Amino acid sequence: MWEQITVNESRKNHVMTDSHPNALCFGDELPAGGSPCLVHVEAQGITIAFTVGGKQQQAEAVPFSSVTVSAGGLDHDQLVLQWMGPTGQRTLYLKNPDVIRTFRQAAPDQLTMPLERVAGQVRHVRRRHRMVWSIVGGSLLALVLGLWFGSDLLVELAADRIPIEWEQKLGESAYRDFLAQHESVNDGPTVNAITEMTQRLARHAPNNPYTFEVTVVKSDVVNAFALPGGYIVVFTGLMKKATSAEEVAGVLAHELNHVLQRHGLERIVKQLGFVAVVSIVLGNSPGLGGVMKQLGVELMTLKFGRAQETEADLTGLQLLHRAKIDPNGMITFFERLAEKDGSRVEWLSTHPMSSARADRLKAQLAEIPKQDPEPFTFEWTKIQASLG
Amino acid sequence: MKSEILYPGAFPMVRVELAEGEHIKAESGAMVACSPTIDIESKMEGGFLGALSRKFLTGEKFFFQTLRASRGPGEALLAPTVPGEIVVLELDGVNEYMVQKDGFLAGADGITIDSQMQSMTRGLLGGEGFFILKMSGKGMLVLNSFGAIHKIELKPNQEYIVDNSHLVAWSTTTTYNIEKATSGWVASFTSGEGFVCRFRGPGIVYIQSRNPRGFGAWVRQFIPISE
C-alpha cells in the first residue's frame, strides 16, 4: 500500500523508534525468507542496517545512482529496490508507507521517472482489479436478475426437452416411497369416486400425454398433492372436510394441472439450473457460497411456487368447466379451508389462500359462460359416511 | 513465550509455555491440555463483524480461543485436527504470510489476523476462495499441514510450480500466477493437476505433502451409502 498516506499506527512506530526493522533484504548469502533490516533514507542514498542477534550491525550505504526500482510483492504493492552489492545482487522489499514516501521525496531526478512508472504500474494493477471485480459483480447481478425475470421461459424450454418417460420415472420413485410409508385405501366407494372424478377430468384435458394414478391415503391431515408424471395422492382428511364432490374435484383439477403444466419438472430444472450457476460462480466453498446457494434456491422456489399456483388455479377452473363440473365448489372449498379451526390443513402451507387468489378465481369464473353441470354417478354423503 | 514441538511427524503437538499475563490465540478446538493457571476464553477476533466475515468469507472458524496465563505461569498443549506436521514461524513485524484457511493453528497475541480479498483469477481458480488469511505483526505463528510440511525457499525471480491444493502459507514478497498444468485444457485436467500456481521469489512457500481434497475423495469411495 505504498501510495497510501494513511498509516497503520503500529507501523508508524517502527519508523519513529528507529530500532525495529522496516524492510526485508534478499541476497545470495541472506536467508531465503529475507533478512529484516532497518532502512534510512539519506540525502545521497539509503543506509541499511541488519540486526543480528539483537545487535545492530554496521550500516551499509547504497547511493541512489546504483539503485533500480520496481513494484513487487503478492499484491504488487511493495517498492522493490535492486542494486549490485559487494557480495552480489541485493533486493530490498519496502512496504512501510513512510519509508516509501521519504524515498520518493529524496530520490534524485534520474529516479523520478522510474518511480513514476512504478507508481503507474501499481495504479494500473489496482484499476484492473477494481475493473475485473466490477465487471464480474455487474455480470453476476445481471445473471441473477436475468434468472429471476427470464428464467420461466428458459426453464419451460428446458423442461419441454425432457421426455415424459423420465418425468414418470422420477415421479414414480417418489410416489412409491411415499406410499410405502403410509396406509392407503385400496378399494371401496371412496376409491371409485376419486377414480371417476380423475378420469372425467383427465378425459377433458387437452393433449394429455399422462395416465393419471390416484391413491387415497388414510390420514386426518387435510392435504392432496401431485408428483411429476401424473401421480396424485389425496388424504382422507381432505375428503372428510369437503361437503360436496365438486369441492374435491376442484382440488383434483388444481393438482392435475400441476402435472399437465409440468410444474414439478420445471421446479426441478430451475433448482438444478440455479444450483449449477451458483456453483460455477462461487465454487464449492463451505462459507459464503453455501449460504448463498441455499438462500437463492429457497427464494427461487418461493417465487416460482406462487406463479405456478396461480396457473394451476386458472387452468384448473377451465378444466372443471370443460368437464362440466360446477367450479364454484373449488372456490368455496379453498375459502373454507382458509378458515382456521384447529385441524391440520397442510394443503394451505403450500397453497396459501389469500383474498387476492379467491378474487382472481371469481373474476375468471365470471368470464366463463354459464352451463348446467352434470352430476357424478355417486352420492357424496354416502362416500363421506364410508370414511367413518 | 516459548514453544516446543512434541512428537514431530504425523501426530505432533505443540507445547507453549506462557509467563504470567501472556496469552496466545489458537484455532477453536486446538487445546489438548493445559495447566490450571491458564484460562480459556472464546474470542471473536476482530469483533463480531470481523468474525462474521471470517466465517462466511474464508470458511475459517467464527471463534478463536484465547489461552491466558492469568493466575501464574503455565503451559498449554495444542494440536490440529488432521494428521500432519506443525511448524513454528517467528514474525518480526516486517515479514508477512498468507495462510490458507486450514493452516492456522495458533499465534502469539502480537500477530494480527486479517481476511484479505484476492484477485479474481486467484480467487476463482486458486481453490482457496476469494478471501484468505493474512498474518502480520510480531511474534510466534504456529501453522499446521495435512501430511508433512515442506519449505521452498525462493531467491529473487526464482520460480517454482505448486499444485494449488498443497499450499499452506507463503510470504507476501512472493507473487504467483494461476495457470493450467499443461498447455492444453483437456490434458490439464486429465493429468490430475488442473490448475497450478507458478510462484516467483523472493520469499518462502510452505507446502503440505498431502492434498486434503484428494484424501477426502479417496475416503469417500469406502463409505457405504445409506438409503
HADDOCK unambig.tbl for C-alpha pairs under 7 A between the chains (distance, minus, plus):
assign (segid A and resid 21 and name CA) (segid B and resid 94 and name CA) 6.70 0.50 0.50
assign (segid A and resid 22 and name CA) (segid B and resid 94 and name CA) 5.93 0.50 0.50
assign (segid A and resid 23 and name CA) (segid B and resid 94 and name CA) 6.05 0.50 0.50
assign (segid A and resid 24 and name CA) (segid B and resid 94 and name CA) 6.69 0.50 0.50
assign (segid A and resid 32 and name CA) (segid B and resid 153 and name CA) 5.24 0.50 0.50
assign (segid A and resid 32 and name CA) (segid B and resid 154 and name CA) 6.07 0.50 0.50
assign (segid A and resid 32 and name CA) (segid B and resid 155 and name CA) 6.18 0.50 0.50
assign (segid A and resid 32 and name CA) (segid B and resid 202 and name CA) 6.90 0.50 0.50
assign (segid A and resid 32 and name CA) (segid B and resid 203 and name CA) 5.79 0.50 0.50
assign (segid A and resid 32 and name CA) (segid B and resid 204 and name CA) 6.53 0.50 0.50
assign (segid A and resid 33 and name CA) (segid B and resid 153 and name CA) 6.98 0.50 0.50
assign (segid A and resid 33 and name CA) (segid B and resid 203 and name CA) 4.71 0.50 0.50
assign (segid A and resid 33 and name CA) (segid B and resid 204 and name CA) 5.34 0.50 0.50
assign (segid A and resid 34 and name CA) (segid B and resid 203 and name CA) 6.64 0.50 0.50
assign (segid A and resid 36 and name CA) (segid B and resid 94 and name CA) 6.59 0.50 0.50
assign (segid A and resid 73 and name CA) (segid B and resid 172 and name CA) 5.68 0.50 0.50
assign (segid A and resid 73 and name CA) (segid B and resid 173 and name CA) 4.20 0.50 0.50
assign (segid A and resid 73 and name CA) (segid B and resid 174 and name CA) 5.40 0.50 0.50
assign (segid A and resid 73 and name CA) (segid B and resid 175 and name CA) 5.61 0.50 0.50
assign (segid A and resid 74 and name CA) (segid B and resid 172 and name CA) 5.08 0.50 0.50
assign (segid A and resid 74 and name CA) (segid B and resid 173 and name CA) 5.91 0.50 0.50
assign (segid A and resid 74 and name CA) (segid B and resid 174 and name CA) 5.50 0.50 0.50
assign (segid A and resid 74 and name CA) (segid B and resid 175 and name CA) 4.34 0.50 0.50
assign (segid A and resid 129 and name CA) (segid B and resid 119 and name CA) 6.41 0.50 0.50
assign (segid A and resid 132 and name CA) (segid B and resid 120 and name CA) 6.98 0.50 0.50
assign (segid A and resid 133 and name CA) (segid B and resid 120 and name CA) 6.81 0.50 0.50
assign (segid A and resid 285 and name CA) (segid B and resid 129 and name CA) 6.91 0.50 0.50
assign (segid A and resid 286 and name CA) (segid B and resid 59 and name CA) 6.09 0.50 0.50
assign (segid A and resid 287 and name CA) (segid B and resid 55 and name CA) 6.63 0.50 0.50
assign (segid A and resid 287 and name CA) (segid B and resid 56 and name CA) 4.54 0.50 0.50
assign (segid A and resid 287 and name CA) (segid B and resid 57 and name CA) 5.95 0.50 0.50
assign (segid A and resid 287 and name CA) (segid B and resid 58 and name CA) 6.46 0.50 0.50
assign (segid A and resid 287 and name CA) (segid B and resid 59 and name CA) 4.54 0.50 0.50
assign (segid A and resid 288 and name CA) (segid B and resid 56 and name CA) 4.66 0.50 0.50
assign (segid A and resid 288 and name CA) (segid B and resid 57 and name CA) 5.61 0.50 0.50
